[in-house]
Amino acid sequence: MKPSQHTNVYLPIAGLTISLWVAFLCVLVAAQASSDANPAYKATQEVTVRGTVSAVLTEPSPGMIMGAHLLLAIDQSTLDVSLGRFALQGKSALSVKVGEEIVVTGVMKTLREKRVFLARSVTARGQVYTIRTAHGIPVSPKARERALQDGKSL
Protein backbone atom coordinates (compact mmCIF):
# COMPACT_ATOMS: atom_id res chain seq x y z
CA MET A 1 0.00 0.00 0.00
CA LYS A 2 1.08 3.50 -0.67
CA PRO A 3 1.26 6.02 2.21
CA SER A 4 -1.75 7.93 0.83
CA GLN A 5 -3.90 4.77 0.99
CA HIS A 6 -3.21 4.38 4.74
CA THR A 7 -4.29 7.96 5.33
CA ASN A 8 -7.58 7.38 3.51
CA VAL A 9 -8.37 4.36 5.71
CA TYR A 10 -7.58 6.07 9.03
CA LEU A 11 -9.38 9.39 8.41
CA PRO A 12 -12.94 7.99 8.71
CA ILE A 13 -11.97 5.99 11.81
CA ALA A 14 -10.37 9.04 13.45
CA GLY A 15 -13.38 11.20 12.58
CA LEU A 16 -15.78 8.63 14.04
CA THR A 17 -13.71 8.31 17.22
CA ILE A 18 -13.59 12.07 17.74
CA SER A 19 -17.33 12.37 17.09
CA LEU A 20 -18.10 9.67 19.66
CA TRP A 21 -15.91 11.38 22.28
CA VAL A 22 -17.57 14.75 21.67
CA ALA A 23 -21.03 13.18 21.94
CA PHE A 24 -20.02 11.39 25.15
CA LEU A 25 -18.74 14.62 26.72
CA CYS A 26 -21.92 16.49 25.73
CA VAL A 27 -24.05 13.83 27.42
CA LEU A 28 -21.94 14.04 30.59
CA VAL A 29 -22.19 17.83 30.76
CA ALA A 30 -25.96 17.78 30.14
CA ALA A 31 -26.51 15.08 32.76
CA GLN A 32 -24.57 17.00 35.38
CA ALA A 33 -26.35 20.27 34.59
CA SER A 34 -29.81 18.71 34.89
CA SER A 35 -29.04 16.60 37.96
CA ASP A 36 -28.63 19.59 40.24
CA ALA A 37 -29.98 22.90 38.93
CA ASN A 38 -28.89 24.69 42.09
CA PRO A 39 -26.05 22.91 43.90
CA ALA A 40 -26.66 24.93 47.08
CA TYR A 41 -30.22 23.60 47.38
CA LYS A 42 -30.96 19.92 47.98
CA ALA A 43 -34.63 19.06 48.49
CA THR A 44 -33.63 15.97 50.48
CA GLN A 45 -32.26 18.31 53.18
CA GLU A 46 -35.46 20.34 53.58
CA VAL A 47 -36.81 21.09 57.02
CA THR A 48 -39.76 23.11 58.26
CA VAL A 49 -39.45 25.73 60.99
CA ARG A 50 -41.99 27.88 62.82
CA GLY A 51 -41.17 31.26 64.29
CA THR A 52 -42.07 34.90 64.69
CA VAL A 53 -40.97 37.52 62.16
CA SER A 54 -38.63 39.97 63.92
CA ALA A 55 -37.62 41.90 60.75
CA VAL A 56 -38.44 42.09 57.05
CA LEU A 57 -35.41 43.20 55.01
CA THR A 58 -36.19 44.23 51.44
CA GLU A 59 -32.45 44.72 50.87
CA PRO A 60 -29.72 42.53 52.39
CA SER A 61 -27.64 43.87 55.26
CA PRO A 62 -23.86 43.87 54.79
CA GLY A 63 -22.55 40.29 54.70
CA MET A 64 -25.87 38.76 53.68
CA ILE A 65 -26.47 37.08 50.35
CA MET A 66 -28.41 38.93 47.64
CA GLY A 67 -32.16 39.40 47.90
CA ALA A 68 -34.78 39.97 50.56
CA HIS A 69 -34.54 38.35 53.98
CA LEU A 70 -36.71 37.65 56.99
CA LEU A 71 -35.26 37.49 60.46
CA LEU A 72 -37.19 34.82 62.27
CA ALA A 73 -37.21 34.51 66.07
CA ILE A 74 -37.17 30.84 67.09
CA ASP A 75 -36.93 30.16 70.82
CA GLN A 76 -33.91 32.19 71.98
CA SER A 77 -32.21 32.56 68.57
CA THR A 78 -32.68 34.42 65.28
CA LEU A 79 -32.71 32.68 61.91
CA ASP A 80 -31.72 34.51 58.70
CA VAL A 81 -34.25 33.37 56.08
CA SER A 82 -33.23 34.17 52.50
CA LEU A 83 -36.19 34.93 50.24
CA GLY A 84 -34.21 35.68 47.08
CA ARG A 85 -34.84 38.59 44.72
CA PHE A 86 -38.48 37.98 43.80
CA ALA A 87 -40.47 36.94 46.90
CA LEU A 88 -41.56 40.46 47.82
CA GLN A 89 -42.22 41.61 44.22
CA GLY A 90 -45.20 41.46 41.88
CA LYS A 91 -48.72 40.12 42.21
CA SER A 92 -49.19 37.49 44.91
CA ALA A 93 -45.92 38.56 46.53
CA LEU A 94 -45.17 37.40 50.05
CA SER A 95 -46.64 39.79 52.59
CA VAL A 96 -45.63 39.39 56.22
CA LYS A 97 -45.27 41.80 59.13
CA VAL A 98 -43.08 41.99 62.20
CA GLY A 99 -44.65 39.99 65.03
CA GLU A 100 -46.43 37.56 62.71
CA GLU A 101 -45.98 33.82 63.24
CA ILE A 102 -45.05 31.96 60.06
CA VAL A 103 -43.94 28.52 58.90
CA VAL A 104 -40.97 28.25 56.51
CA THR A 105 -39.80 25.20 54.57
CA GLY A 106 -36.31 25.20 53.11
CA VAL A 107 -32.68 24.21 53.48
CA MET A 108 -30.07 25.45 55.95
CA LYS A 109 -26.75 26.33 54.30
CA THR A 110 -23.49 28.09 55.08
CA LEU A 111 -22.86 30.75 52.44
CA ARG A 112 -20.18 33.43 52.72
CA GLU A 113 -19.23 31.86 56.06
CA LYS A 114 -22.69 32.60 57.51
CA ARG A 115 -25.62 30.32 58.24
CA VAL A 116 -28.66 31.11 56.09
CA PHE A 117 -31.97 29.33 55.61
CA LEU A 118 -32.91 29.21 51.90
CA ALA A 119 -36.71 29.36 51.93
CA ARG A 120 -38.66 27.30 49.41
CA SER A 121 -42.08 28.16 50.81
CA VAL A 122 -43.54 30.42 53.47
CA THR A 123 -46.94 29.90 55.08
CA ALA A 124 -48.49 33.02 56.61
CA ARG A 125 -52.14 33.47 57.70
CA GLY A 126 -52.97 30.10 56.12
CA GLN A 127 -51.64 31.07 52.68
CA VAL A 128 -48.65 29.27 51.15
CA TYR A 129 -46.20 31.42 49.17
CA THR A 130 -43.80 29.56 46.87
CA ILE A 131 -40.39 31.24 46.97
CA ARG A 132 -38.27 28.64 45.13
CA THR A 133 -38.98 25.52 43.10
CA ALA A 134 -38.18 22.08 44.50
CA HIS A 135 -34.77 22.49 42.81
CA GLY A 136 -34.07 25.76 44.65
CA ILE A 137 -34.62 28.07 41.69
CA PRO A 138 -36.30 31.36 42.68
CA VAL A 139 -39.84 31.81 41.34
CA SER A 140 -40.17 35.09 39.44
CA PRO A 141 -43.25 37.33 39.67
CA LYS A 142 -44.09 36.44 36.03
CA ALA A 143 -43.94 32.71 36.79
CA ARG A 144 -46.21 33.21 39.83
CA GLU A 145 -48.66 35.22 37.74
CA ARG A 146 -48.74 32.59 34.95
CA ALA A 147 -49.30 29.81 37.49
CA LEU A 148 -52.19 31.73 39.04
CA GLN A 149 -53.77 32.38 35.62
CA ASP A 150 -53.42 28.70 34.69
CA GLY A 151 -54.73 27.59 38.08
CA LYS A 152 -51.53 25.68 38.81
CA SER A 153 -49.48 25.51 41.96
CA LEU A 154 -45.73 26.03 41.82
Helices and strands as residue ranges (DSSP letters): H 3-35, G 43-45, E 47-57, E 68-74, E 77-84, E 101-111, E 114-124, E 127-130, H 141-150
